Amino acid sequence: MALLRVKVWRGAEQGAFQSFEVPRQASQTVLDVITHIQRHLDGSLAYRFACRVGMCGSCAMTVNGRPRWTCRTHVDTVAEDDTLEVAPLGHLPVIRDLVTDMTPFFDKWARARGQFSGARSRHDDFARIAPDDADRRQVDAGIECIGCGVCYAACDLVSWSADYLGPAALNRAWTLVCDARDAANPARLRAVGGDAGCHACHTQMGCSERCPKKISPTAGIAGLKRALARALLKGEL
Amino acid sequence: MSARSETLLWLAQRASAAVLAFCVVVHLATIIVAVQGGLSAAEILARTRGSVLGLVFYTTFVLAAAVHAPIGLRATLGEWLGWRGAARDAVLLLFALALAVLGLRAVAGVFGGAA
């Protein structure tokens, strides 16, 4: 049986790669490989997953140097000479082995005012927004984010500026800026426009390149810059 | 820095970049065309002194550069050296003023005075 040589990060911030040999299977995903190691080779391996079908955003890791969602990443597409190197997601504190602490990532969503803030009550009628409405289309383009953190790990700005809100939080803010039902603007624009906000983005597009859901946070960040400029010119900031 | 200030800087950098894109192209084209066959400093000054068009163009060029360069340097200093805050911005304001003063002095030297 063909074997895959897998190096897996063990430890926390300090640690080392441990080597395993895992049988190759047809249509095998990287998450399948990690699960095989934990269930058959070393039960102490810590990793995180839930849905296994690309919906929950739990299983992102660094695979052969690049952040990826492991449940939808086939070994065939990433293994080089039948070897894999799997490490925890970058730019986040490592709790143990392949498990990162996502707290800083989601705290930044809160700082970017990523919560929907509606002005209607249950007694009001539904907001009627046409499917082809321009703002609605912007929301559609960014709303499928699963919060996996791949974009955050792929962004150089995050490594250079620890306070930088990051692509996912800014993308979330952009979907709310474009949401006609939301009532938190321009306060949200002020939240995403400071030193650590959208203006720090250099449009290198690492986030858009790596996003497993094919979202372009870069486009959303550019939209936030334009929205901030308009708000400034209208005297709303 | 506040969202308002940050947005102002962003607009200033975008606007100055647009001006620089035009000025740099004109500047390079002028140099390449003008030096065909060689030019001495005296010949250059004979052509430039008293040129109102040249004075206005290069004054615009210098001011755009004085706005654009410090804003870009601000991000570089923050990201590469971790230098942020009021002290950095004060130093960069001085840098902007130095660029403007030295540049305008050069413009006055080349384009000022009678032909």
Interface residues (C-beta under 8 A of the other chain):
Chain A: L157 W160 S161 L189 R190 A191 V192 G193 G194 D195 G197 H199 A200 H202 K225 L228 A229 A231 L232 L237
Chain B: M1 S2 A3 R4 E6 T7 L8 L9 W10 L11 A75 G78 E79 W80 R84
